[in-house]
Amino acid sequence: MATTNDLKNGTVLNLDGQLWSVVEFQHVKPGKGPAFVRTKIKNVLSGKIVDKTFNAGVKVETATVDRRDMQYLYNDGTDFVFMDAETYEQIPVSPEVVGDGAKFLLENQDVIIAMHDGQVLSVELPPAVVLEITYTEPGLQGDRSSAGNKPATVSTGAEIQVPLFLETGTRVKVDTRTGDYLGRVND
């Protein structure tokens, strides 16, 4: 149990038997009346986001979430298989849980997996990964300095937007949360 004063982003609450993760919260103290906490919470399983208001100081039930370092091994055709870094136990995770992060998963990549009572809640990738461009249209002479982007396919199969001067075979840094190009990587 915790009070609404202890809420922070990422806290997992157990409300009416369902798990909700706090996405945003704001303590509000109006000029008149009691203080309250306005939150935006996301259902861990369905991904549905709702707004919920709590009175300040009210007790809320928190869920114990175990965060473990794991390594991505392979995709077995239906699920993504991860291995616990300490116990070497392999855990299959469904594509729905992995979500958009699947576009940037590399074999042997370290991730953090959040679990509750043996059930996988989420897969957290590192903020950025280095990928190789496997295909992009060639840049034209004169495109070296002009602003603009073109689509490029990277080694995981995801398509991202890159500057016009990049060519096939170039290694780039990509933001795993947004899919944005962050820069070229020189080896």
N, C-alpha and C positions, 0 to 999 in steps of 0.2 A: 504494500500500500504506500502511496505517496500523496502529497497534496498538489493542488494545481499550481502552487508556487514553485514546485520542483520540476515542472514540465520544461523540456527543451527539445529541439529538433532531433528526430531519430528515436525518441522515447516510444516504446511500444506499450499501448494500453490494452487492457482486456475489458471491453464494454459489451455487456449482454452476451458473453460467450464468444465474441468475435474479436480478432486482433486488429488494432488500428495503430498506425505509425503517425506520429506528429510530424507534419510537413512544415507548418508555420504556427507560431503562437504570438499573442500580444496581450500584455497585461494592460487593462484599461481602468483608470480611476476617474470616473466622471465627477463633475463638480457637485452633483447631487446624487444620492443613492450609494449603494455598496459597490465595491470594486468587483470586476469580473475578468475572466481570461477568455479571449476570443481565439479559437484554434481552427486550423484547417487540418483535417486528419484523413489518412488514406487507408482503406481496407487492405490489409497485407495480402490477402488471397485474391480478391477480385480486382484490386487496383482502383476501385471507386473512391473519389475524393468528395468529402462533405465538410461543411462548416458546422462547428459545434461550439456553444458557449457554456462555460462553467462559472459558477460563482467562485470568487477568490477564497482560497483556503479549504475548499471541498476536497474530501479524500477520493482518489481515483485508484483503481486497481491496475498495477503495472504487470506486464508479462516478463518473465525471465527469458532473455534472448541470448543464446550462446553464439558468440562470433568466433569462427575458427579460420585459421590460415589453411587454404587448400590449394591444390595445383590442378589445373585443367589437363586431362589426359587425352580424351578423344570423344567423338560423337559416334555412338553405336547405331545410328540410323534413326532412332526415335528420341533418345535422351542424350544429354551431355554427361560425361562421366568425370567426376572430380575425385581426387585422392587427398585424404587428411595427411598433412605434413608430419604429424607426430605418430599416429597409429597405423598409417598406411592403409586404412580402410577406404574402400572405393564406394562412392555414393552417386547413383544416377539422379540427375535433375532434369525436369521436364523443360521444354523450350519456352513454355508460358512463364515459368519462374525466371529463367535467364533473361527473357525479354529482348530488347534491342541490343543489349550488350553482346549477343551472339555474333553480331556482325564484326566484332573486334576481338574475339577470343582466339588466341594462338595456343597451340599445343605447348605444354609445360609452363604455361603462364600462371603466376601466383595470383590468387583472388582471395577475397574474404567472403565466407558464406555464413549467413545468419540463420540459426536454427532454433525452433521452439518445440519441445517435446518430440524430438526426432524428425520433425517436419521442416523442410527447407523453406525459409521465408523469402530470402533474396540472395542474389549473387552480386558482389561489389567488385568491379574491375578497378585496376589502377587508373588514375586520372588520365593518363596518356599512354599510348603504345606506339612502337616504331614498326611500320609496315612498308612493304615494297610495292611500288606501282607495277602491276602486271600488264596493264594496257591503258594507253591514252593516245589520243590523236597527236600526231607530231605538231610541234609549235612552228609557226611560220616565221620567216625572217622579218624582223621588225617588231615581233611580239615580246621581245625580251624585257622591255621596260614599261609597256603599257599595262594599265590595270585591267583586270578581267580574269575570269575563271573558266575552266573547262572540266568536264567530268573525267574521272579516272577510276579504274578498278584496281583495288589493292589486293594483296596476297590472301586475305580472308574471304574475298568475293564481294565485299562491300563497295558501293560506289560513293565517292566523295568528290567535292569540288576542289580543284587545285589551280594555282596560277598557270598561265599559258606557257611559261618557259620550261616547266617540268616535263621530263620524258620518261618513257617506259624504263624500268630498272632502277629508278631513283628511290631512295629510302626516305620516307617522310614520317613526321610525328603527327599523330591524330588524337584529338580529344575524344575519349570513349563516351562521354556523356552527351555530346552534341554532334559528333561526327565531323567537326571542323578541322581543317588543315591548320597545323600549328607551326610548321617549318620543315625545312629540309635537314636531313641528318647526314653529316659527312663522316665517313669511317676513317 
